[in-house]
């Protein structure tokens, strides 16, 4: 099919999407130049019809890269597109003004008790008479006297066992009642124990539980009213009020969604917000403030490589990179690990294998896995398995039996095959290109594999040759290994293997 004329698609990042036997697409991201953004073009690989690509709000602004700046991962009907030059940002921390709220909780009534309260430096008191010592009468009198102080911007709400105070400026609040000071609890932004919380409150009332000296760290609870206003309801774990709600999705990998035949939408992803904890108990994934170099899918999790770290989403929740609780870690929580060694490491590629995830950097290779094969936040580890030099632009490929990667010299390309053998053994690595040592030129930019047909192939946008390596294996016996090349009618933009 004629994909246009001239130089429109030169230096593009190409990709291939195979949905079904009758629905396949070939597409590209054109390079951004001179302050503009790139664009996405897609054609139906069966009918050659041009597909329609729609851009969601602000999405095209993400396409600022050159050809080698993009990584594309296709899962079912969507492709995750990563711009490796983008630094991931968090949503800004909100400003939090301390001591703008308060709670007066009655914890007991007895005959002849005086309830003393001081709000913003002004003291009032209520008295429980012998004939009328109920929570309701005490709270009604306290609310009436506080309202009578006419403190600017102060709002009071009477509830079953407490009064909730809010103000548009900071204020002080103290109080005591009973001969042993045990018939009233007063607090503002935080409490020492759960016992101090009222049974009812106002919707979205957030309190810090300090937990000093306990095994668990401090955490936050908010009140959820049954009627979404105030009254009966329950307390649930919450996010610290001075803490960012999560990821700025304009800086994160975007998605290309195949909405119907020949129709695609490129849009920002709705990443799940951080709902509980703070930066200490539920920290941002380690790619915040860094560039993401590749995305991958493994063990029902979406993962991102960034610098020397691997971050994987919650299990079955591909766009959630935060913990569900700030108090306990569950097996389905996100995994965030560093492949740190004595040398600086920049991970650029990953291949899932039966033993775990094989991670690749320019001079080292790692295996990320767990003894039982199930990756969880507590059991997963990363170990160094090899120290080969490899090209960081061309991703390694999996042929089913081996992982192939390349290493370049100024004038030619070397090709290696790696077989991983579990986390306690070094992999076997063979230089499969040594029989054609200086035959494959250095200007290769694409490497693909076909496990079904046991071949790998190379191409480069500055040459018309495609180089192929084919082997025929029966059981563990290699019956045939051969190198050959094809000459195409023009320079090869991209290659893909399809069944």
Phi, psi and omega in degrees: 000150181273113183265038180094172184237172174074215190249012185310318188255013176298145176059025179278160171267116184262153177211159182233132179238121177248105181275305179219180178299333184253355180231104180221151183224150169237135185217171177208156170251120180283150183290147174280142179214146173055044176085353179272179174250162174286176177224161179251129175239137182222140176235149175286121185283352178263313183259349183068008177290145176285135178272157177267127178247121179255141180255129174288171182309121174071001189290321185295337178296344179284342188271068184255007191263172168267179186305318185276002182269000184247146171235137183232126179236123180256126174234113180052243187265009178226151176243132177269119181252122182249128172264110187291350181269351186276128174275125182288134179244156172263157170296138186300145175297135177286158175280137179239127179258115184289155172059035172260005179224161178199157178225132173248114184246126176278127181247000177180154173232140173216160183300140177061046176254135174255130180257111183258128180225142173236121180244124179051040177082000180252126186263141172221167174212155175234151186237130177266107181280159184304324186274352191216048186260068175248160177305316187296316182291322179295314182294321179298317181292318179299314181298317181299318182288323177294316179299328181291345178286344180052047178283126186298135175074010182265131177242136178238142177229123179272132179235189188301314182231015184205168169239130179259130180243135172226151181213156179274011175211162180293148176212164177261153180213123174224164178185155175202156179201150176091154181299334179248019182053038186240017183246010177206138174242134179233130176212165177245269184270343186213157176231160179277325182221162179298332183301336184282346182286142176287159180285334176233153176203193179266143182308133178069021173290117183254133181227140175271130175262110193288322177052046183292130177081351180280171181292322180276153178281173177299150177215177186235141175236147172233153182268131176249109180280141181302326181260012180063015176236290178195169179108214181299151180169210182210160176264137179223159182298145187220175178268142176303138185292345180256021191241137179304141180279359174139219192269140173279105189291348177286342181257356183265163174310141181260173179236142174251111188254130176274097188281328176197178182303126178064021177229129181228149172235128175257121188211165172292151178268142173274095177281141183297141179284155172283122189255340186223161170079201179215191184295340180273314186271342181212069189291161174297151172302153190290351178280353176293128185087000181237176175259138176271129183260335180200149173247154179208169180230128183200139176053039179064028176229147171268135183233155177229138172263139179205118183057234180259017184245153175241123179241127179239144184290176170299151178297127178069359174240088194295336185249023179242111184250020180239157179286152180280337179222145177272358185255326181228151175257127178255162181298334182271358180294163180299155178246131181218108186228155178249137176265058187278137176223187179291332177268151173295140185238132171234103181288133181236348183203158182214141173229119176293136176225175181295331180279345184143205180263124174270122183252141185237132168234178187301325185235359183215153175234145186229160172237125178252121183194182176228153184305319182268005177085350181260117184280123175226164182300329185268334187261345188280136178226160176240128179235146173287133178241340182201165182227059180262145173279135181214160179289137183264352181268319181268118182290144173295161180232158181250123179260010181097311178258331181223164170252126180254134175221165184235160175225137185248143166253173181301336186242347180206174185247129175259145185236131181238153174239130182240136173242118179279148185227040178092168192281346181257003181236145175289148178287159172271132180232130179240141175273088187285347180268004188291338178287339178238047199315311185244028186272323182274120185290169184278349186270025174286140178230356181226136175228127177231166176222157171230105180297323182299319184254008174053048175223159168237155181216147180240146169214167177214144185288356179252013180217156179263006181261140171248127182257132183234145172235124184236137172228153179239118185241133171243114185064241176255000182273125173273110183275331187206138171224131182212144173251140175203168175225158176245144174255123180268164182290345178207180178300138187274117179286317181198163174225150176213147177256131182230105180046000000 
